Structures are given as C-alpha cells and as structure tokens.
Amino acid sequence: MSRVGGIIIPARLTAADLAGRIDRSVEEVCAVLTARGEPNAPEDILGAELAIEVSRTLGNEVTVESRDLALERLYEYETKGEMGSDAGGRAGAMVEGVVSSLDELDEMIESVSERWTVARMPVIDRNILRIAVHELLSDPNTPTPVVVAEAVRLATTYSTEKSATFVNGVLATLAKTARER
C-alpha cells in the first residue's frame, strides 16, 4: 500500500491496530473513543469513518485503502441491498465497475472455481474475487501480482483462514486469461 497523502488503513481495524498505525499509544486512542462515547477497548473494531475521526483528533491524517472501502460497500450491497455512504474516488469506481458487470465477472470466476459456484462462496470471498477480476480487466496499469497480493490481503484480513489460499488459487488461474481480453 502506498503512503501518498498520509497513512493508509483498512476499512476495519481494532483500536490497538489504529494506535500502531498512527504511532500513538493505545491509551490515547482509547481516551478519544471514551470522550466520543464509543466502545473503547483495545480489541474493539473501528469502522473507517470512526478511525478517520479518531486519527484526526490525535493530529494524524489517514486514508482508507480503496479496495477495503469497495469491499465494504459491496458487502453492504449484497447483504442489505444498499451501499450505504458513497465510497467516491477509486473505491467508488471499483464498486460501480463490479456492480455493472456482475454477470461477466461471476462467469469468469466460476469458469476456474472447481466445484464452487459464485452463489455458494462466502459473500466476502466472492466480492474480493469480483474486485480483483474487475481490476485485472479494467486497470492495466496495476501489475497483476499487485492485484493478486491485494486480494489475498483482503481475504486474510476480512475472511476465513482458508480464504486467502482459495482467492490466490482462483486469481492465479484467472489472471492469465483476464489480462489477455
């Protein structure tokens, strides 16, 4: 992840993780959370907006990684039928691209997923794969290894222990043909 324009964080992280990323003590982060009336244990999960506000209060600028935000919005879209707040920027473009080409992306994913239909995949995994395949198809400037590594990072961060291996395997197979289209 690049550090242009500040510190880049995932869309969800613990208070302790945020403290480490912004080089502040866990106590300082928890004190800001307490003052805001938010849950304040080091292991409590903070969403993107709250993490940004806490960081600003402590004098740090953070940015949420585009792929993380896109994954969050696509999860909301599938589970709630809405996308919540607008992701905007690169994340918004990813979400729009995925939603507008769901059928094509799902066909490509299913073509290399042995014994798995997209509908049977965990919602997080299928959306990680959709984001990555969309990026492979639409963003030739991002190297294939970066797309695959970021998808594996998302799976490791947000899904099950076996998901990273599954996502890596599907994308390693699919990446060969996706860039040739």
C-alpha positions in Angstrom: 0.0 0.0 0.0 1.3 3.4 -0.9 1.7 6.1 1.7 1.0 9.1 -0.6 -1.2 11.6 1.3 -0.9 10.1 4.7 -1.3 6.8 6.4 -3.4 4.2 4.7 -5.6 2.0 6.9 -8.0 -0.9 6.2 -11.8 -0.2 6.4 -12.0 -2.0 9.7 -9.3 -2.3 12.4 -9.0 -2.6 16.2 -8.3 0.4 18.4 -4.9 -1.1 19.1 -4.2 -1.6 15.4 -5.1 2.0 14.7 -2.8 3.2 17.5 0.1 1.3 16.0 -0.5 2.6 12.5 -0.7 6.2 13.6 2.2 5.8 16.0 0.2 6.8 19.1 -0.4 4.8 22.3 -3.4 2.6 22.7 -4.3 4.6 25.7 -4.5 7.8 23.6 -6.8 6.2 21.1 -9.0 4.7 23.8 -9.2 8.1 25.5 -10.5 9.7 22.3 -13.0 6.9 21.9 -14.2 7.3 25.5 -14.6 11.1 25.0 -16.8 10.3 22.0 -18.9 7.8 23.9 -17.7 5.0 21.7 -16.7 1.5 22.8 -13.1 1.9 23.9 -11.4 -1.5 24.5 -8.1 -2.0 22.5 -9.7 -5.0 20.7 -12.9 -3.1 19.7 -13.3 -2.8 15.9 -13.5 0.6 14.5 -15.1 1.4 11.1 -13.5 3.6 8.6 -15.3 6.8 9.5 -14.6 6.5 13.2 -10.9 5.6 12.6 -10.5 8.7 10.5 -12.1 10.9 13.1 -10.1 9.5 16.0 -6.9 9.9 13.9 -7.7 13.5 13.1 -8.4 14.2 16.8 -4.9 12.9 17.5 -3.4 15.0 14.7 -2.9 12.3 12.1 -4.4 12.1 8.6 -5.4 8.6 7.5 -6.9 7.3 4.3 -8.9 4.1 3.9 -7.5 1.8 1.3 -9.7 1.9 -1.8 -10.1 -1.9 -2.1 -11.1 -2.2 1.5 -13.8 0.5 1.0 -15.0 -1.1 -2.2 -15.3 -4.5 -0.4 -17.2 -2.9 2.5 -19.7 -1.2 0.0 -20.2 -4.4 -2.0 -20.8 -6.3 1.2 -23.5 -3.8 2.2 -24.9 -4.0 -1.3 -25.3 -7.8 -1.1 -26.4 -8.2 2.5 -28.6 -5.1 2.8 -29.5 -4.3 -0.8 -27.9 -0.8 -0.4 -24.4 0.6 -0.4 -24.6 3.0 2.4 -22.5 6.1 2.1 -20.8 6.9 -1.2 -17.3 5.5 -1.5 -16.3 8.0 -4.1 -13.0 8.2 -5.9 -11.2 5.0 -6.8 -13.3 2.9 -4.4 -16.5 4.2 -6.0 -15.3 3.5 -9.5 -14.4 -0.1 -8.4 -17.9 -0.6 -6.9 -19.6 0.8 -10.0 -17.5 -1.4 -12.3 -18.2 -4.5 -10.3 -21.9 -3.9 -10.0 -22.3 -3.0 -13.7 -20.5 -6.2 -14.8 -21.6 -8.8 -12.1 -22.7 -11.4 -14.6 -19.5 -11.3 -16.6 -17.3 -11.3 -13.5 -19.2 -14.2 -11.9 -19.0 -16.2 -15.2 -15.2 -15.7 -15.2 -14.8 -16.7 -11.6 -17.0 -19.8 -11.9 -15.0 -20.9 -15.0 -12.0 -21.5 -12.8 -13.5 -22.3 -9.5 -13.7 -26.1 -9.2 -16.9 -27.3 -7.6 -17.8 -23.8 -6.5 -20.5 -21.6 -7.9 -20.2 -17.9 -7.0 -23.5 -18.2 -5.1 -22.0 -20.8 -2.8 -18.9 -18.8 -2.0 -18.9 -16.7 1.2 -20.1 -13.2 0.4 -16.7 -11.7 1.4 -14.7 -14.1 -0.8 -16.9 -13.6 -3.9 -16.7 -9.8 -3.6 -12.9 -9.9 -3.2 -12.7 -12.0 -6.3 -15.1 -9.7 -8.2 -13.0 -6.6 -7.2 -9.8 -8.3 -8.3 -11.1 -9.6 -11.6 -12.6 -6.2 -12.3 -9.3 -4.6 -11.6 -7.5 -7.1 -13.8 -9.9 -6.3 -16.7 -10.1 -2.6 -16.3 -6.8 -1.3 -14.9 -3.8 -2.4 -16.9 -1.6 0.0 -15.0 -1.8 -2.1 -11.8 0.5 -5.1 -12.2 -1.1 -8.5 -11.9 1.0 -9.5 -8.9 -0.2 -6.4 -7.0 -3.9 -7.2 -7.8 -3.5 -10.8 -6.6 -1.5 -9.8 -3.5 -4.1 -7.2 -2.5 -6.9 -9.7 -2.9 -5.0 -12.2 -0.7 -4.5 -9.4 1.8 -8.2 -8.6 1.8 -9.0 -12.3 2.3 -6.5 -12.6 5.1 -7.9 -9.5 6.8 -11.6 -10.0 6.4 -12.4 -13.7 5.7 -11.5 -17.2 6.9 -8.2 -18.8 7.3 -8.7 -20.9 4.1 -10.0 -17.9 2.0 -6.6 -16.5 1.2 -5.5 -19.7 -0.4 -8.7 -20.1 -2.3 -8.6 -16.5 -3.5 -5.0 -16.8 -4.5 -5.7 -20.0 -6.5 -8.7 -18.7 -8.3 -6.9 -15.5 -9.3 -3.6 -17.2 -10.2 -5.6 -19.2 -12.8 -7.8 -16.4 -13.9 -5.1 -13.7 -14.2 -3.5 -15.5 -17.1 -6.6 -15.1 -19.3 -8.1 -11.9 -17.8 -5.3 -9.6 -19.0 -5.4 -11.1 -22.5 -9.0 -10.0 -23.1 
